Amino acid sequence: MPFPYKTVLITGATSGIGLALAERMITAGIFVIAVGRRQDRLDALVEKHGADKVAAEPFDVSDLDTMPSWVEHIRAKYPRLDSIVLNAGFQRSLDFTSPSTISLSSVSAELTTNYLSPVHMVTLFLPHLISLTPSPTSIVLVSSGLAVLPLPRCANYSATKAAVHSLAWSLRCQLSGPESPHTHHIKVIEIMPPAVQTELHPQQKDLVEAGQDKPGIELERYMEETWADLVGEEEKEEIVHSVLRDRLEAVEGPRKTAWAGFVRAMRGAGLRF
């Protein structure tokens, strides 16, 4: 079964793709640990579905200092946790033709939330996931089509998602390699959405003022195909919506071939990579 996980933690579960994934999983009988900053929305999710189907765990994923103790709390409270979906993120515009308009603190915050937080969370949850062997476990990283085809307006966001995409490749390679049989039960899945109509864009003042705060496809249309790919009979390492698939494959196909050859060569030479 491609998605056999029974207890799933989802960050960014109070809106958009994170919330939609949470509700799909709850409906499918998966116990969801919903993580987000907005307590009222978490409470509403629990009230809607019941505490026997979903748990609210408020946390700011950008708080890297307290993350280790929070992860220990989660591991102790939910010992059957077998999958983490790292979805939280935000997007801001950068105009390098007008440097004075760029908030460097916002740039740092975007990097922390979108990339450093997943790196920290993967590292901190891995001992728990490893301990569940041989039961199947997974790490699901939500990147973006902009990881491959960057949008100049949101250069930093695109770069953070490119970093997540690269991380997914390397993490998958390490955990599935012949050098690490103790981690073969951990699958790395990457979800690469196109532009989707969520709160990601209306939170950006410049897009609202330009009347461009609702780009992309409807959330429900996106989720229909994405959920089908996630739970379908064919196991997929990357979940790419059909509106993006051909364009990304034109870039990624040759790159994946080169990557596979590189990995084989490095392993054949007995080199650390």
C-alpha positions as CSV (number, residue, x, y, z in Angstrom):
1,M,0.0,0.0,0.0
2,P,1.6,3.3,-1.1
3,F,0.4,5.3,1.9
4,P,0.1,2.9,4.8
5,Y,0.7,5.4,7.6
6,K,-1.8,5.6,10.5
7,T,-0.6,8.6,12.6
8,V,0.6,11.6,10.6
9,L,1.9,15.0,11.8
10,I,1.2,17.9,9.4
11,T,2.8,21.3,9.8
12,G,0.9,24.3,8.4
13,A,-2.3,22.5,9.1
14,T,-4.5,25.5,9.7
15,S,-5.0,26.6,6.1
16,G,-4.4,25.8,2.5
17,I,-2.8,22.6,1.4
18,G,-1.9,21.6,4.9
19,L,-5.5,21.8,6.1
20,A,-6.8,20.1,3.0
21,L,-4.4,17.2,3.4
22,A,-5.4,17.0,7.1
23,E,-9.0,16.7,6.2
24,R,-8.4,14.1,3.5
25,M,-6.4,12.0,5.9
26,I,-8.9,12.3,8.7
27,T,-11.7,11.1,6.3
28,A,-9.4,8.2,5.3
29,G,-9.2,7.1,8.9
30,I,-5.7,8.4,9.5
31,F,-5.1,10.0,12.9
32,V,-3.7,13.5,12.3
33,I,-1.5,15.6,14.5
34,A,-2.3,19.1,13.3
35,V,0.5,21.7,13.8
36,G,0.1,25.4,13.4
37,R,0.4,28.8,15.1
38,R,-3.3,29.7,15.2
39,Q,-4.9,28.0,18.1
40,D,-8.4,29.0,17.2
41,R,-8.2,27.2,13.8
42,L,-6.6,24.1,15.4
43,D,-9.4,24.0,17.9
44,A,-12.0,24.4,15.1
45,L,-10.5,21.4,13.3
46,V,-10.7,19.2,16.4
47,E,-14.2,20.4,17.1
48,K,-15.3,19.5,13.6
49,H,-13.8,16.0,13.4
50,G,-13.4,14.9,17.1
51,A,-10.4,14.4,19.4
52,D,-10.4,10.7,18.5
53,K,-9.4,11.6,14.9
54,V,-7.3,14.7,15.2
55,A,-5.1,16.3,17.8
56,A,-4.1,20.0,18.0
57,E,-0.5,20.8,18.7
58,P,0.2,24.6,18.5
59,F,3.8,25.4,17.5
60,D,5.7,28.0,15.6
61,V,7.9,25.9,13.3
62,S,10.3,28.9,12.9
63,D,11.3,28.6,16.6
64,L,14.3,26.5,16.1
65,D,15.6,26.9,19.6
66,T,12.6,25.3,21.3
67,M,12.0,22.7,18.5
68,P,14.1,19.9,20.2
69,S,12.0,20.0,23.3
70,W,8.8,20.2,21.3
71,V,9.8,17.2,19.2
72,E,10.5,15.2,22.4
73,H,7.0,16.2,23.6
74,I,5.5,14.9,20.4
75,R,7.5,11.7,20.4
76,A,6.4,10.9,23.9
77,K,2.8,11.8,23.4
78,Y,2.4,10.0,20.1
79,P,4.7,7.0,20.1
80,R,2.9,5.6,17.0
81,L,3.7,8.6,14.9
82,D,4.9,7.1,11.6
83,S,4.8,10.0,9.1
84,I,5.6,13.7,9.1
85,V,4.4,16.1,6.5
86,L,6.4,19.3,6.5
87,N,4.2,21.8,4.7
88,A,4.5,25.1,6.6
89,G,5.8,28.0,4.6
90,F,5.2,31.5,3.4
91,Q,6.0,33.7,0.4
92,R,7.1,37.3,0.0
93,S,8.1,39.4,-3.1
94,L,11.6,40.7,-3.6
95,D,12.4,43.6,-5.9
96,F,16.2,43.8,-6.4
97,T,15.7,46.8,-8.7
98,S,14.6,48.7,-5.5
99,P,16.8,47.3,-2.8
100,S,15.5,49.7,-0.1
101,T,12.1,47.9,-0.3
102,I,13.6,44.6,0.7
103,S,13.3,43.5,4.3
104,L,16.3,41.4,5.2
105,S,14.6,40.2,8.3
106,S,11.7,38.9,6.2
107,V,14.2,37.2,3.9
108,S,15.7,35.4,6.9
109,A,12.3,34.5,8.3
110,E,11.3,33.0,5.0
111,L,14.5,30.9,4.8
112,T,14.0,29.7,8.4
113,T,10.4,28.7,7.9
114,N,10.6,27.2,4.5
115,Y,13.9,25.4,4.6
116,L,15.8,25.5,7.9
117,S,12.7,24.3,9.9
118,P,12.3,21.2,7.7
119,V,16.0,20.4,8.0
120,H,15.8,20.7,11.8
121,M,12.5,18.7,12.0
122,V,13.8,15.9,9.8
123,T,16.9,15.6,11.9
124,L,15.0,15.6,15.2
125,F,12.3,13.2,14.1
126,L,14.6,10.7,12.4
127,P,15.7,8.8,15.6
128,H,12.0,8.1,16.3
129,L,11.3,7.0,12.7
130,I,14.4,4.8,12.6
131,S,13.3,3.2,15.9
132,L,10.0,1.9,14.2
133,T,11.8,-0.4,11.8
134,P,10.7,-2.6,10.1
135,S,7.3,-0.8,10.0
136,P,6.9,1.6,7.1
137,T,7.4,5.3,7.9
138,S,7.7,8.4,5.8
139,I,8.9,12.0,5.5
140,V,6.8,14.1,3.2
141,L,8.3,17.4,2.1
142,V,6.2,20.0,0.4
143,S,8.2,22.1,-2.0
144,S,6.9,23.8,-5.2
145,G,7.1,23.8,-8.9
146,L,9.1,27.0,-8.4
147,A,11.9,24.8,-7.0
148,V,12.6,23.9,-10.7
149,L,11.2,26.9,-12.5
150,P,11.8,29.9,-10.2
151,L,9.5,32.9,-10.3
152,P,11.7,36.1,-10.3
153,R,9.1,38.1,-8.2
154,C,9.6,35.7,-5.3
155,A,13.2,34.9,-5.7
156,N,13.9,33.9,-2.1
157,Y,10.8,31.7,-1.8
158,S,11.8,30.0,-5.1
159,A,15.3,29.5,-3.7
160,T,14.0,28.0,-0.4
161,K,11.9,25.5,-2.3
162,A,14.8,24.6,-4.6
163,A,16.7,23.8,-1.4
164,V,13.9,21.6,-0.2
165,H,13.8,19.8,-3.5
166,S,17.5,19.2,-3.4
167,L,17.2,18.1,0.2
168,A,14.5,15.5,-0.8
169,W,16.8,14.0,-3.4
170,S,19.8,13.7,-1.1
171,L,17.8,12.5,1.9
172,R,16.1,9.8,-0.2
173,C,19.4,8.7,-1.6
174,Q,20.9,8.4,1.9
175,L,18.0,6.6,3.5
176,S,17.5,4.1,0.7
177,G,21.2,3.4,0.0
178,P,22.9,0.0,0.4
179,E,25.0,1.7,3.1
180,S,22.0,2.2,5.4
181,P,19.7,-0.9,5.5
182,H,18.4,0.3,8.9
183,T,16.6,3.2,7.2
184,H,15.1,1.5,4.2
185,H,11.7,1.5,5.8
186,I,11.6,5.4,5.7
187,K,10.2,6.7,2.4
188,V,10.9,10.3,1.3
189,I,8.0,11.8,-0.7
190,E,8.1,15.2,-2.2
191,I,4.9,17.1,-3.1
192,M,5.5,19.8,-5.7
193,P,2.4,22.0,-6.0
194,P,1.8,24.5,-8.8
195,A,0.2,27.9,-7.9
196,V,-2.9,27.0,-5.9
197,Q,-5.6,29.4,-4.6
198,T,-4.8,29.5,-0.9
199,E,-3.9,32.1,1.7
200,L,-0.3,32.2,0.5
201,H,-1.0,34.9,-2.0
202,P,-3.7,37.1,-0.4
203,Q,-1.2,37.7,2.5
204,Q,1.1,39.6,0.1
205,K,0.1,43.3,0.0
206,D,1.7,43.9,-3.4
207,L,-0.3,41.1,-5.0
208,V,-3.5,42.3,-3.5
209,E,-2.9,45.8,-4.7
210,A,-2.2,44.5,-8.2
211,G,-5.3,42.3,-8.2
212,Q,-3.1,39.2,-8.5
213,D,-3.8,37.5,-5.2
214,K,-5.7,34.5,-6.5
215,P,-3.5,32.9,-9.1
216,G,-3.4,29.2,-9.9
217,I,-5.9,26.4,-9.7
218,E,-8.7,25.9,-7.1
219,L,-7.6,24.1,-3.9
220,E,-10.2,21.3,-4.2
221,R,-9.2,20.6,-7.9
222,Y,-5.6,20.4,-6.8
223,M,-6.3,18.1,-3.9
224,E,-8.4,15.7,-5.9
225,E,-5.4,14.7,-8.1
226,T,-2.8,15.1,-5.4
227,W,-4.6,12.9,-3.0
228,A,-5.2,10.3,-5.7
229,D,-1.5,10.2,-6.4
230,L,-0.6,10.0,-2.8
231,V,-2.7,7.0,-2.0
232,G,-2.9,5.3,-5.4
233,E,-1.6,1.9,-6.2
234,E,1.5,3.2,-7.9
235,E,4.0,4.4,-5.3
236,K,5.4,7.8,-6.2
237,E,8.4,9.6,-4.8
238,E,7.3,12.9,-6.3
239,I,3.7,14.2,-6.5
240,V,3.5,16.6,-9.4
241,H,0.1,18.0,-10.6
242,S,-0.7,17.5,-14.2
243,V,-0.7,21.2,-14.9
244,L,3.0,21.2,-14.1
245,R,4.1,17.7,-15.1
246,D,5.2,18.2,-18.7
247,R,7.1,21.4,-18.0
248,L,8.9,20.0,-15.0
249,E,9.7,16.7,-16.7
250,A,11.4,18.6,-19.6
251,V,13.9,20.0,-17.1
252,E,14.0,17.3,-14.5
253,G,14.1,14.2,-16.8
254,P,17.7,14.8,-18.0
255,R,18.8,16.0,-14.5
256,K,17.5,12.8,-12.9
257,T,19.4,10.7,-15.4
258,A,22.6,12.6,-14.7
259,W,22.0,12.3,-11.0
260,A,21.5,8.6,-11.1
261,G,24.7,8.2,-13.1
262,F,26.6,10.4,-10.6
263,V,25.4,8.4,-7.7
264,R,26.3,5.1,-9.3
265,A,29.8,6.4,-10.1
266,M,30.4,7.7,-6.6
267,R,29.2,4.4,-5.1
268,G,31.2,2.4,-7.6
269,A,34.4,4.3,-6.6
270,G,33.7,3.7,-2.9
271,L,33.6,7.5,-2.3
272,R,31.6,9.4,0.3
273,F,29.0,11.5,-1.3
